[in-house]
Amino acid sequence: MDRTSGMSVADRFATYVGELTKVVGHVDRAGPLRDYCSGLLATEGRHSVEPMAAVTAPSRVSAQHQKLLHFVANSEWSDEHMLAKVRDLVTPSLTRYGPIEVWIIDDTSFPKKGRHSVGVHHQYCGQLGKQANCQVVVTLSIANHHGSLPIAYQLYLPRAWTDDRSRRAKTHVPRSIRFKTKPQIALEQIRAAVAAKVAPGIVLMEAMERTAVCAGRSQAWDCATWQPSSRPSKCARWAKVIRSRSASASKPWRAACPRTPGAPSRGGRVATRSCGRALPRYACVPPRYEVKRDLPKRHY
């Protein structure tokens, strides 16, 4: 039975934040964490520290501003441990109506006007649909048809940052941080999730620098990765092809892996044996798995 059933929203929030305080380290950080979470929910518009301080402590804005700023910028607590705690707390609610079906890798961008925020660089910004100054983070979320939950979140640092000692020193980027491509970051997040025994699902990823599709069976993973202009580096067995939204066929298509003899490819796309129609290479997944057409309705 859910121990929060019958509790008010305020009591549930207090219980949730109380659990999060167990991973922030020092007990003095419990209050700032509670205020910070409250500010994220209650502040309208931009969620920066100053307006959050005005909402959470209107009679002592200046002191609250310094407290929240110190908590965000200087307190030594692990974001990985925090995300793991959130995963443990939220997953039971997420899976109450069905098991985890997919893992979603995404690169999310945040437009920036200046150039001093860590990781900001002139690069492709998905939010704007063009090259622009922005920060980019790589995330891993677990999802089913009830909702989705981010379980990993890492800032992408371009070489213009990792190779610039003065920039790193000014913004306190740790020496241990080295350049990694977005797919490399994503692969590390997947490995960490497998090691943490997160319920497996099909791994979905948009094209970053490499296309990848994986499917999980218990703790075993079958993956195929390839450049858009080349063939897969690992040949999968016969695959069931994900049906696109525009598909008019009434039956699931069957496709041969591109390395299977007799499976022609045209223009970087794989032709199916059953109907001869060309489909994206990244649409192939092992035969036991299938992605349903509906998208998650909620995002935790």
C-alpha positions as CSV (number, residue, x, y, z in Angstrom):
1,M,0.0,0.0,0.0
2,D,1.3,3.5,-0.8
3,R,2.2,5.1,2.5
4,T,1.4,8.6,1.1
5,S,-2.2,7.7,0.3
6,G,-4.6,9.9,2.3
7,M,-1.9,12.5,2.9
8,S,-2.4,16.1,1.8
9,V,-0.3,17.5,-1.1
10,A,1.8,19.6,1.4
11,D,2.5,16.5,3.5
12,R,3.4,14.4,0.5
13,F,5.8,17.2,-0.7
14,A,7.4,17.4,2.8
15,T,7.8,13.6,2.9
16,Y,9.4,13.6,-0.6
17,V,11.8,16.4,0.1
18,G,12.6,14.8,3.4
19,E,13.8,11.7,1.6
20,L,15.9,13.9,-0.8
21,T,17.7,15.5,2.2
22,K,19.3,12.1,3.0
23,V,21.6,12.5,0.0
24,V,22.7,16.1,0.2
25,G,25.2,15.4,2.9
26,H,25.3,18.0,5.7
27,V,22.1,18.6,7.7
28,D,22.4,22.4,7.2
29,R,21.5,21.8,3.5
30,A,18.0,20.4,4.3
31,G,16.4,23.9,4.7
32,P,17.9,25.3,1.5
33,L,17.0,22.2,-0.4
34,R,13.4,22.5,0.8
35,D,13.3,26.2,-0.2
36,Y,14.9,25.5,-3.5
37,C,12.3,22.8,-4.4
38,S,9.5,25.0,-3.2
39,G,10.8,27.9,-5.3
40,L,11.0,25.7,-8.4
41,L,7.3,25.0,-8.0
42,A,6.0,28.4,-6.9
43,T,8.1,30.9,-8.9
44,E,6.6,32.1,-12.2
45,G,8.7,32.8,-15.2
46,R,12.5,32.5,-15.0
47,H,13.6,30.1,-12.3
48,S,16.8,31.9,-11.2
49,V,17.8,32.2,-7.5
50,E,16.7,35.9,-7.0
51,P,13.0,35.5,-7.9
52,M,12.9,32.2,-6.0
53,A,14.3,33.9,-2.9
54,A,11.5,36.5,-3.2
55,V,8.9,33.8,-3.3
56,T,10.2,31.6,-0.5
57,A,11.3,34.3,1.9
58,P,9.7,37.7,1.0
59,S,10.7,39.3,4.3
60,R,14.4,38.5,4.0
61,V,15.1,38.3,0.2
62,S,18.8,39.3,0.4
63,A,19.7,36.6,3.0
64,Q,17.6,34.0,1.3
65,H,19.3,34.8,-2.1
66,Q,22.7,34.2,-0.6
67,K,21.6,31.0,1.1
68,L,20.1,29.6,-2.1
69,L,23.1,30.8,-4.2
70,H,25.5,29.0,-1.9
71,F,23.4,25.8,-1.9
72,V,23.3,25.7,-5.8
73,A,26.9,26.9,-6.5
74,N,29.1,25.9,-3.6
75,S,27.5,23.0,-1.7
76,E,29.3,19.7,-2.4
77,W,26.5,17.2,-3.0
78,S,26.3,14.6,-5.8
79,D,23.7,15.2,-8.6
80,E,24.1,11.5,-9.5
81,H,23.1,10.4,-6.0
82,M,20.2,12.8,-6.0
83,L,18.9,11.5,-9.4
84,A,19.3,7.9,-8.1
85,K,17.2,8.8,-5.0
86,V,14.6,10.5,-7.2
87,R,14.5,7.3,-9.4
88,D,13.9,5.1,-6.3
89,L,11.2,7.4,-5.0
90,V,9.3,8.0,-8.3
91,T,9.6,4.7,-10.1
92,P,7.0,2.9,-8.0
93,S,4.4,5.5,-9.1
94,L,5.6,5.4,-12.7
95,T,5.3,1.6,-12.9
96,R,2.0,1.3,-11.0
97,Y,0.1,1.2,-14.3
98,G,2.6,-0.8,-16.3
99,P,6.3,-1.8,-16.6
100,I,9.1,0.4,-18.0
101,E,8.9,0.0,-21.8
102,V,11.6,2.3,-23.2
103,W,14.8,4.2,-22.3
104,I,15.0,7.5,-24.0
105,I,18.3,9.2,-24.8
106,D,18.0,12.9,-25.7
107,D,20.2,15.9,-26.2
108,T,18.4,19.0,-24.9
109,S,19.6,22.5,-25.6
110,F,19.2,25.8,-23.8
111,P,19.7,29.1,-25.7
112,K,22.1,31.5,-24.1
113,K,22.9,35.2,-24.9
114,G,26.4,35.3,-23.3
115,R,29.4,33.0,-23.6
116,H,30.4,32.6,-19.9
117,S,28.0,29.9,-18.7
118,V,29.7,26.5,-18.5
119,G,29.5,24.7,-21.8
120,V,27.9,27.5,-23.8
121,H,29.0,27.4,-27.4
122,H,27.8,28.2,-30.9
123,Q,26.4,24.8,-31.9
124,Y,23.1,23.2,-33.1
125,C,20.3,24.3,-30.8
126,G,17.3,22.0,-31.1
127,Q,15.0,24.4,-29.3
128,L,15.7,27.0,-32.0
129,G,16.2,24.6,-34.9
130,K,19.5,26.2,-36.0
131,Q,23.1,26.9,-35.0
132,A,23.1,29.3,-32.0
133,N,24.8,30.0,-28.7
134,C,23.5,27.4,-26.3
135,Q,24.2,24.8,-23.6
136,V,23.5,21.1,-24.4
137,V,22.8,18.3,-22.0
138,V,22.5,14.6,-22.6
139,T,19.7,12.9,-20.7
140,L,18.5,9.3,-20.1
141,S,14.8,8.8,-19.2
142,I,12.8,5.8,-18.5
143,A,9.2,5.7,-19.8
144,N,6.0,3.8,-20.3
145,H,2.6,4.9,-21.5
146,H,1.8,6.5,-18.2
147,G,4.8,8.9,-18.1
148,S,8.6,9.4,-18.2
149,L,11.3,10.1,-15.6
150,P,14.8,11.5,-16.2
151,I,17.4,9.3,-14.4
152,A,20.6,10.7,-15.8
153,Y,21.6,14.3,-16.8
154,Q,25.0,15.5,-18.0
155,L,26.2,18.7,-19.5
156,Y,28.0,18.3,-22.8
157,L,31.3,20.3,-23.0
158,P,32.6,21.0,-26.5
159,R,36.3,21.0,-27.1
160,A,36.3,24.8,-27.0
161,W,35.7,24.3,-23.3
162,T,37.6,21.1,-22.4
163,D,40.8,22.4,-24.1
164,D,40.7,25.9,-22.6
165,R,42.4,25.9,-19.2
166,S,41.6,29.5,-18.3
167,R,37.9,28.9,-19.0
168,R,37.9,25.7,-16.9
169,A,39.7,27.4,-14.0
170,K,37.4,30.4,-14.0
171,T,34.2,28.2,-13.9
172,H,35.7,25.5,-11.7
173,V,35.4,22.7,-14.2
174,P,37.0,19.7,-12.4
175,R,40.3,18.4,-13.9
176,S,38.8,15.0,-14.2
177,I,36.4,16.2,-16.9
178,R,37.6,15.3,-20.4
179,F,35.9,15.8,-23.8
180,K,33.3,13.2,-24.6
181,T,31.0,13.1,-27.6
182,K,27.2,13.0,-26.9
183,P,27.0,9.3,-27.9
184,Q,29.9,8.5,-25.5
185,I,28.0,10.3,-22.7
186,A,24.8,8.4,-23.6
187,L,26.6,5.1,-23.6
188,E,28.0,5.8,-20.1
189,Q,24.6,6.6,-18.9
190,I,23.2,3.4,-20.3
191,R,26.0,1.4,-18.7
192,A,25.3,3.0,-15.3
193,A,21.6,2.3,-15.5
194,V,22.3,-1.3,-16.3
195,A,24.7,-1.6,-13.4
196,A,22.0,-0.1,-11.2
197,K,19.6,-2.8,-12.4
198,V,17.1,-0.3,-13.8
199,A,14.2,-2.2,-15.5
200,P,15.3,-2.8,-19.1
201,G,13.5,-1.4,-22.2
202,I,14.1,-0.5,-25.8
203,V,16.6,2.3,-26.0
204,L,15.5,5.1,-28.3
205,M,17.9,7.8,-29.5
206,E,17.7,10.6,-32.0
207,A,20.5,10.9,-34.5
208,M,23.3,12.8,-32.8
209,E,26.6,11.8,-34.4
210,R,25.7,8.2,-34.6
211,T,22.5,6.2,-34.9
212,A,21.9,3.5,-32.2
213,V,19.0,1.2,-31.4
214,C,19.2,-1.3,-28.5
215,A,16.8,-3.7,-26.9
216,G,17.1,-5.3,-23.5
217,R,16.3,-8.9,-22.4
218,S,16.8,-9.2,-18.7
219,Q,20.4,-8.0,-18.2
220,A,21.5,-8.8,-21.8
221,W,21.6,-6.2,-24.5
222,D,21.5,-6.4,-28.3
223,C,22.8,-3.2,-29.9
224,A,23.5,-2.1,-33.4
225,T,25.3,1.2,-34.0
226,W,26.3,2.7,-37.3
227,Q,27.1,5.9,-39.1
228,P,24.2,7.1,-41.3
229,S,26.2,6.4,-44.5
230,S,27.5,3.0,-43.5
231,R,26.2,-0.4,-42.6
232,P,25.7,-1.6,-39.0
233,S,28.8,-2.6,-37.1
234,K,27.0,-5.5,-35.4
235,C,24.5,-7.6,-37.3
236,A,21.2,-8.4,-35.5
237,R,18.9,-11.3,-36.4
238,W,15.7,-10.8,-38.2
239,A,14.0,-7.7,-37.0
240,K,10.5,-6.3,-36.6
241,V,10.3,-2.8,-38.1
242,I,8.7,-0.1,-36.1
243,R,5.7,1.1,-38.0
244,S,5.8,4.8,-38.8
245,R,2.8,7.1,-38.1
246,S,2.3,7.5,-41.9
247,A,2.3,3.8,-42.6
248,S,-0.7,2.5,-44.4
249,A,0.1,-1.2,-44.2
250,S,-2.2,-3.2,-42.0
251,K,0.3,-5.8,-40.9
252,P,3.7,-5.4,-39.2
253,W,6.5,-5.2,-41.7
254,R,9.4,-7.7,-41.5
255,A,12.8,-6.6,-42.5
256,A,16.2,-8.3,-42.9
257,C,19.2,-6.9,-41.1
258,P,21.2,-4.9,-43.7
259,R,24.0,-7.5,-43.5
260,T,21.7,-10.3,-44.3
261,P,22.2,-11.6,-47.9
262,G,19.5,-10.4,-50.2
263,A,18.5,-7.3,-48.2
264,P,19.2,-4.4,-50.5
265,S,19.6,-0.8,-49.3
266,R,18.9,2.3,-51.2
267,G,20.1,5.8,-50.2
268,G,21.0,4.8,-46.7
269,R,17.6,3.0,-46.2
270,V,16.8,-0.7,-45.9
271,A,14.3,-2.3,-48.2
272,T,12.0,-4.8,-46.5
273,R,11.6,-8.2,-48.0
274,S,7.8,-8.3,-47.7
275,C,6.8,-5.2,-49.5
276,G,10.1,-3.8,-50.9
277,R,9.5,-0.4,-49.3
278,A,12.5,1.5,-48.0
279,L,12.6,2.2,-44.3
280,P,15.2,4.1,-42.1
281,R,18.0,1.8,-41.0
282,Y,17.4,2.9,-37.4
283,A,13.9,1.5,-37.5
284,C,15.0,-2.1,-37.0
285,V,14.7,-3.7,-33.5
286,P,15.0,-7.3,-32.4
287,P,11.8,-9.3,-33.1
288,R,10.6,-9.6,-29.5
289,Y,10.2,-5.8,-29.1
290,E,7.9,-3.2,-30.6
291,V,7.3,0.4,-29.8
292,K,3.7,1.5,-29.5
293,R,2.5,4.6,-31.3
294,D,1.3,6.6,-28.4
295,L,3.7,8.9,-26.5
296,P,3.9,9.2,-22.7
297,K,1.2,11.5,-21.4
298,R,3.2,12.8,-18.4
299,H,6.8,13.7,-17.6
300,Y,7.9,13.4,-14.0
